[in-house]
Amino acid sequence: MISHVHIYGKHFSSFVRSVQLCCEELGIQYTLGIEVNNHIIEFKSSEHLALNPFGKMPILIHDGRALYETQAICRYLIDNFSGTAFQPKDVWQRAQVDQWCSAITSYVDKYVVRDYLMEFVFPKGDKGSVRMDVAQAAMPAIINAVKILEDQLGSNDYLVGNEYSLADILLAPILHYLIGGPNNSDLVSANSSLRTYAARIQARPAAKNIFVK
Ligand SMILES: N[C@@H](CCC(=O)N[C@@H](CS)C(=O)NCC(=O)O)C(=O)O
């Protein structure tokens, strides 16, 4: 059983937040930051690339070893903890969770975070301005993804089979940023089930330290 891990990365990252949430849900103690064993590892430095050659966060440091990719990290934590938490025993249900985990980290993250929110956080326009045409162009894909997620959620409490799962852990930080972000009422309507769903996850005791901003 894992008792303590270090998460290399920064709290603003939605993927880092998913790993934090996973730890909190499992009761695994963790430290977070770019300091590893009392030594700062600058983002994109050769030391960072030695831990993850793709130069991304989060990276899990456990027992002197480094593991990257959020889904792999979360499954490693879950498997070491109980193996069944947040992943249904039923093979079909588990495949559904895996499907949504993949769709969230591949597509929803791209449409919401990379193609849209990043334009506001790190504007690449003239004199550091937000390229509104880029932001506008990204919106239809988000609106479509929101509809797909609403359809999947239906009247359930959680995304897959009405059980809290890894898919929810991966989606919640992205949704939190989307609902609190620019043009949010155009992207997620005031009466969208996703708002109630996001609030439900954020109300979980384990979420207390995650959605702080
Ligand atoms: N597929 C990776 C994606 C990780 C990722 O894109 N992390 C972002 C932060 S949310 C990052 O490191 N961005 C910095 C960069 O791309 O330079 C995972 O699931 O962990």
The ligand as an ORCA input file, in Angstrom:
! r2SCAN-3c Opt
* xyz 0 1
  N      -1.043     13.286    -21.693
  C      -0.503     14.001    -20.561
  C      -0.750     15.474    -20.749
  C      -0.049     16.306    -19.696
  C      -0.078     17.782    -20.043
  O      -0.412     18.202    -21.171
  N       0.269     18.595    -19.057
  C       0.329     20.009    -19.275
  C      -0.194     20.745    -18.049
  S      -1.940     20.504    -17.842
  C       1.772     20.421    -19.487
  O       2.674     19.845    -18.927
  N       1.944     21.463    -20.315
  C       3.222     22.064    -20.526
  C       3.683     21.986    -21.929
  O       3.035     21.349    -22.755
  O       4.715     22.558    -22.198
  C      -1.122     13.463    -19.274
  O      -2.203     12.880    -19.345
  O      -0.520     13.599    -18.196
*
